[in-house]
Amino acid sequence: MATLIIMDHNGDTRYDFNTGDAKAVLEAEARVKELTGAGFTATTRNTFGEPTVTRSFDPTAEETLFFPRLVGG
């Protein structure tokens, strides 16, 4: 089981999907493309547990965290 975690102004939303289910993986990949296309940054943890920015869908990642573009001023 893998999870997509989307952070926003309301907190977070989690989408769990079964990595063994081809349809669920395709839906998760489409959600990743939609979110990154909307300006969200995606991160996963590397083998040392450190966050790594990712630009593409990784079906082997346990968790992928998305956070919106930060705007400063």
Backbone hydrogen bonds, N-H to C=O, Kabsch-Sander energy under -0.5 kcal/mol:
donor,donor_aa,acceptor,acceptor_aa,energy
2,A,17,F,-2.8
3,T,62,E,-2.4
4,L,15,Y,-2.4
5,I,3,T,-0.5
5,I,64,T,-3.2
6,I,4,L,-0.6
6,I,13,T,-3.0
7,M,5,I,-0.6
7,M,66,F,-3.1
8,D,11,G,-2.6
11,G,8,D,-1.8
13,T,6,I,-2.1
15,Y,4,L,-2.5
16,D,14,R,-0.5
17,F,2,A,-2.6
19,T,17,F,-0.6
21,D,18,N,-1.7
22,A,20,G,-0.7
25,V,21,D,-2.3
26,L,22,A,-2.2
27,E,23,K,-2.2
28,A,24,A,-2.3
29,E,25,V,-2.5
30,A,26,L,-2.1
31,R,27,E,-2.1
32,V,28,A,-2.3
33,K,29,E,-2.3
34,E,30,A,-2.3
35,L,31,R,-2.6
36,T,32,V,-2.8
37,G,33,K,-2.0
38,A,34,E,-1.2
39,G,36,T,-1.2
40,F,35,L,-2.3
41,T,67,F,-2.9
42,A,54,T,-0.6
43,T,65,L,-2.4
44,T,52,T,-2.3
46,N,50,E,-2.8
49,G,46,N,-2.1
52,T,44,T,-3.3
54,T,42,A,-2.7
61,A,58,D,-1.6
64,T,3,T,-2.3
65,L,43,T,-2.7
66,F,5,I,-3.4
67,F,41,T,-2.1
72,G,70,L,-0.5
